[in-house]
Amino acid sequence: MKICSNKNCIHNGQPQPFTNFTKNRTAKSGYNSQCKDCYKEYIKNNYQKKLELDKRWRDKNSEKIKNRVKEYDKEKCLFLSVNGQVLFLNQYEECRQDLDKPEFLQARCTYCGGWFNPTNREVTNRVRAINGNYAGESRIYCSANCKLACPTYRQRLYPKTFKKNTSREVNSFLRKIVLERDNYQCQKCGKDKNEVILHCHHIDPVIKNSILSEDPENCLTLCKDCHKIAHLTISGCSYHELKKCQNK
């Protein structure tokens, strides 16, 4: 039996069995001086105090934090980096100097292959991922639409639940060639990659004619909505008909 050292203990200083105390190798008796109930309350009170202090500090400095994050996100990565990140990134990604502003870096988008100016955070995360110090690959995308349309974005090797991709996977090199040829615009509605998600559509389906599957002349740039309409309206191109051809 052991007595809790807390004066305000719930058990009013009465002896308790050792099962009510957590083990502690550093203590002489091998158990903590406070019982489990008092120790839980002690942790709970300290945690609440810590939350209150953090909340006060955030309320005072909320505007400063937001402005710092916005400024950091908007900062474009310079072509001549002090810590050598650009030189290291250039070994794995296709990079160049900005044609209009040579002091800034330009890189290829992972999905569409277009040139754009990445931020310091994007370059830093990509370098950390290459070095193995960051979870995932942290690929570089020019816009949120390209990030959502990319079939390999946030994918695992053996996921429990598969991601519902917005596009069917095609050859990444073929997709980049077709999108660049069509100036990153939907050939039906005319919207660009900053407004909509762009897909690479096969005019002659791959299942029916596999010889032309890698031919850029057989492909067309369409947005997500126009791509759905094309598979619904064109005869022989609907998903139901393509599945029948695949099962044959």
GULUM-484621 format. One line per field, with one value per residue (C-alpha): residue in three letters; y, z, x. Coordinates in pm, 1 decimal. Layout:
GULUM-484621
code = ALA;...;
north = Y;...;
up = Z;...;
east = X;...;
END
This chain:
GULUM-484621
code = MET;LYS;ILE;CYS;SER;ASN;LYS;ASN;CYS;ILE;HIS;ASN;GLY;GLN;PRO;GLN;PRO;PHE;THR;ASN;PHE;THR;LYS;ASN;ARG;THR;ALA;LYS;SER;GLY;TYR;ASN;SER;GLN;CYS;LYS;ASP;CYS;TYR;LYS;GLU;TYR;ILE;LYS;ASN;ASN;TYR;GLN;LYS;LYS;LEU;GLU;LEU;ASP;LYS;ARG;TRP;ARG;ASP;LYS;ASN;SER;GLU;LYS;ILE;LYS;ASN;ARG;VAL;LYS;GLU;TYR;ASP;LYS;GLU;LYS;CYS;LEU;PHE;LEU;SER;VAL;ASN;GLY;GLN;VAL;LEU;PHE;LEU;ASN;GLN;TYR;GLU;GLU;CYS;ARG;GLN;ASP;LEU;ASP;LYS;PRO;GLU;PHE;LEU;GLN;ALA;ARG;CYS;THR;TYR;CYS;GLY;GLY;TRP;PHE;ASN;PRO;THR;ASN;ARG;GLU;VAL;THR;ASN;ARG;VAL;ARG;ALA;ILE;ASN;GLY;ASN;TYR;ALA;GLY;GLU;SER;ARG;ILE;TYR;CYS;SER;ALA;ASN;CYS;LYS;LEU;ALA;CYS;PRO;THR;TYR;ARG;GLN;ARG;LEU;TYR;PRO;LYS;THR;PHE;LYS;LYS;ASN;THR;SER;ARG;GLU;VAL;ASN;SER;PHE;LEU;ARG;LYS;ILE;VAL;LEU;GLU;ARG;ASP;ASN;TYR;GLN;CYS;GLN;LYS;CYS;GLY;LYS;ASP;LYS;ASN;GLU;VAL;ILE;LEU;HIS;CYS;HIS;HIS;ILE;ASP;PRO;VAL;ILE;LYS;ASN;SER;ILE;LEU;SER;GLU;ASP;PRO;GLU;ASN;CYS;LEU;THR;LEU;CYS;LYS;ASP;CYS;HIS;LYS;ILE;ALA;HIS;LEU;THR;ILE;SER;GLY;CYS;SER;TYR;HIS;GLU;LEU;LYS;LYS;CYS;GLN;ASN;LYS;
north = 0.0;353.4;707.3;971.6;1276.6;1517.6;1711.9;1754.1;1387.4;1240.9;957.1;1204.8;1069.6;712.7;430.0;280.5;-36.6;-15.1;-82.9;275.2;413.9;414.5;255.4;479.4;332.1;649.7;656.3;465.0;278.7;207.8;400.2;763.9;967.2;1066.5;821.7;774.3;993.4;1289.8;1245.4;1254.7;1575.2;1728.7;1653.2;1774.0;2106.6;2168.4;2082.7;2327.6;2599.6;2536.0;2562.9;2890.5;3035.2;2923.1;3073.4;3408.2;3413.9;3331.2;3599.2;3861.3;3752.5;3612.1;3893.7;3871.8;3494.4;3522.9;3793.8;3592.6;3279.2;3474.2;3645.7;3314.5;3140.8;3422.9;3440.1;3290.0;3078.6;3255.2;3091.3;3139.5;2982.0;3037.1;2686.7;2514.1;2386.3;2491.3;2319.9;2001.5;2023.2;2075.5;1723.3;1566.6;1821.5;2020.0;2378.6;2702.1;3076.8;3283.8;3442.8;3765.6;3781.9;3588.6;3615.1;3370.7;2994.3;2811.1;2440.2;2195.3;2099.3;1729.1;1691.3;1926.0;1994.2;2372.5;2616.2;2807.7;2983.3;2759.6;2902.8;2854.8;2614.0;2392.5;2372.3;2305.5;2026.5;1867.2;1869.3;1718.9;1445.4;1359.1;1338.2;1111.9;1361.6;1429.3;1200.5;1151.9;1284.8;1650.2;1683.6;2033.1;2146.0;2474.9;2496.2;2323.0;2187.6;2001.6;1868.9;1729.4;1590.4;1406.9;1034.5;983.0;1268.1;1143.2;779.3;491.0;162.8;-52.8;179.9;52.5;270.9;385.8;751.3;848.6;994.3;1267.0;1128.8;794.2;738.9;790.6;817.7;1122.0;1219.4;1193.2;1404.3;1678.9;1684.4;1712.2;1980.8;2188.0;2152.9;2279.9;2571.5;2424.4;2507.6;2296.1;2256.7;2264.5;2538.8;2728.7;2743.5;2721.8;2514.8;2788.0;2776.2;2405.4;2061.8;1944.9;1585.2;1410.7;1251.1;977.9;1044.3;679.5;474.2;275.8;-44.1;-31.0;82.3;21.8;114.7;483.2;489.0;675.1;898.2;1269.4;1324.4;1084.1;1287.4;1606.7;1839.8;1860.4;1986.6;1755.3;1843.3;1832.0;1500.5;1351.5;1487.7;1337.7;990.4;1026.3;1167.5;1014.2;676.3;391.3;601.8;561.5;390.2;110.8;33.5;48.6;-200.9;-440.1;-412.0;-476.5;-792.9;-939.3;
up = 0.0;-71.0;6.1;-265.9;-218.0;-350.6;-71.1;-275.5;-364.5;-424.6;-181.9;106.3;196.9;247.3;149.9;-194.0;-364.8;-590.1;-893.1;-860.3;-920.0;-1243.9;-1248.4;-1243.7;-1256.9;-1132.2;-807.1;-501.5;-453.6;-826.5;-852.8;-898.6;-588.3;-719.2;-796.8;-1147.1;-1089.5;-963.1;-1237.4;-1504.4;-1362.9;-1346.4;-1715.0;-1810.6;-1630.9;-1777.4;-2124.9;-2091.2;-1968.6;-2265.0;-2504.1;-2347.5;-2377.1;-2739.6;-2814.8;-2659.5;-2854.5;-3181.1;-3122.1;-3070.1;-3363.4;-3600.8;-3854.0;-3850.6;-3906.9;-4195.4;-4364.5;-4326.4;-4474.7;-4766.9;-4839.6;-4818.6;-5053.9;-5307.9;-5317.4;-5642.7;-5635.9;-5765.9;-6039.1;-5839.8;-5503.5;-5211.8;-5066.3;-5403.8;-5419.7;-5782.3;-5889.5;-5716.9;-5856.9;-6210.3;-6201.7;-6161.1;-6308.3;-6631.3;-6527.8;-6697.8;-6643.8;-6692.0;-7035.9;-6915.9;-6573.5;-6576.8;-6199.7;-6144.6;-6197.3;-6429.7;-6417.7;-6609.3;-6473.5;-6392.2;-6557.0;-6856.8;-6909.3;-6928.8;-6797.5;-6479.0;-6183.6;-5873.0;-5522.7;-5263.9;-5070.4;-5373.9;-5459.0;-5096.1;-5054.5;-5385.0;-5287.0;-4947.3;-5113.5;-5350.4;-5056.0;-4871.4;-4591.1;-4682.2;-4710.9;-5066.8;-5388.2;-5367.6;-5745.4;-5892.5;-6058.2;-6227.9;-6100.1;-5878.2;-6184.9;-6305.1;-5954.3;-5930.6;-6285.2;-6243.4;-6193.5;-5983.5;-5737.5;-5375.6;-5482.5;-5282.5;-5410.9;-5238.9;-5120.1;-4925.9;-5122.8;-5474.4;-5565.1;-5808.2;-6084.7;-6303.3;-6610.4;-6743.4;-6740.9;-7073.1;-7162.7;-6974.7;-7260.0;-7512.2;-7292.3;-7257.2;-7634.5;-7712.2;-7450.2;-7562.8;-7928.0;-7848.3;-7637.8;-7319.3;-7433.2;-7479.7;-7851.3;-7804.9;-7551.1;-7570.6;-7195.1;-7076.7;-6802.7;-6538.6;-6576.8;-6624.0;-6593.2;-6927.3;-7054.6;-7347.0;-7556.4;-7817.3;-8131.3;-8235.1;-7911.2;-7799.4;-7761.1;-8121.6;-8273.4;-8052.3;-8333.6;-8308.3;-7927.2;-7917.1;-8218.7;-8126.1;-8440.4;-8295.5;-7974.2;-7886.2;-7585.4;-7414.0;-7077.4;-6822.9;-6913.4;-7290.1;-7250.1;-7077.5;-7348.3;-7618.2;-7463.7;-7422.5;-7763.0;-8014.0;-8137.4;-8055.2;-7802.1;-7493.5;-7189.5;-7210.9;-7571.1;-7495.8;-7212.9;-7453.5;-7696.1;-7411.7;-7301.3;-7649.0;
east = 0.0;110.6;-10.5;-40.1;183.3;-80.4;-250.6;-570.0;-592.9;-937.9;-866.3;-798.0;-453.4;-569.3;-331.5;-391.5;-269.8;35.3;-185.1;-316.5;35.5;230.9;575.3;883.7;1232.8;1401.0;1196.9;1323.5;999.3;968.8;639.4;535.9;462.1;116.7;-160.6;-296.0;-603.8;-398.1;-143.0;-415.9;-558.8;-210.0;-147.3;-495.1;-455.1;-109.3;-235.8;-524.1;-287.0;-60.1;-354.7;-462.1;-111.2;-84.8;-423.4;-324.7;0.8;-177.2;-440.3;-170.7;46.6;-218.0;-182.7;197.9;187.2;-58.8;145.9;466.2;307.2;161.6;493.4;680.1;436.6;446.4;825.8;951.4;1262.6;1573.0;1778.8;2101.7;2022.3;2260.3;2228.8;2260.5;1901.3;1856.1;2178.1;2066.9;1712.6;1844.4;1991.1;1645.7;1402.9;1412.5;1490.1;1590.0;1610.7;1297.0;1305.1;1142.5;1313.1;1642.9;1683.9;1393.6;1381.7;1143.6;1058.6;841.2;500.7;479.0;138.4;119.5;491.8;448.5;708.3;623.1;790.7;795.4;799.0;1072.6;853.2;788.1;1158.1;1256.7;1000.4;1103.1;1472.2;1388.7;1183.5;1469.0;1710.0;1466.3;1404.0;1040.0;738.8;613.6;763.4;645.9;623.7;602.6;276.8;199.4;-159.7;-412.8;-596.2;-285.5;-230.5;-584.7;-580.6;-248.8;-323.9;-8.7;-71.8;-79.9;-86.2;58.9;195.2;-68.0;-347.9;-646.5;-887.0;-804.0;-829.7;-1103.9;-892.6;-1035.6;-858.5;-748.7;-375.5;-199.3;165.2;295.4;529.1;245.8;17.8;278.9;341.0;-31.1;-101.6;195.9;94.0;-257.8;-121.8;-272.6;-627.5;-936.0;-996.5;-1373.4;-1452.1;-1121.1;-1051.4;-689.7;-523.6;-568.2;-946.3;-1020.5;-859.9;-719.3;-720.1;-555.3;-833.0;-774.1;-977.6;-956.7;-991.3;-688.2;-892.1;-1007.6;-677.7;-372.9;-131.2;-229.5;-224.5;110.5;47.3;4.6;-205.2;-461.6;-489.4;-672.2;-668.2;-1006.8;-1117.7;-1276.2;-1636.3;-1579.7;-1400.4;-1705.4;-1937.1;-1714.1;-1740.3;-2116.2;-2214.6;-1971.4;-2091.1;-1855.2;-1667.1;-1884.3;-1735.5;-1995.2;-1904.0;-1531.6;-1575.7;-1750.5;-1457.4;-1214.6;-1397.2;-1396.4;
END
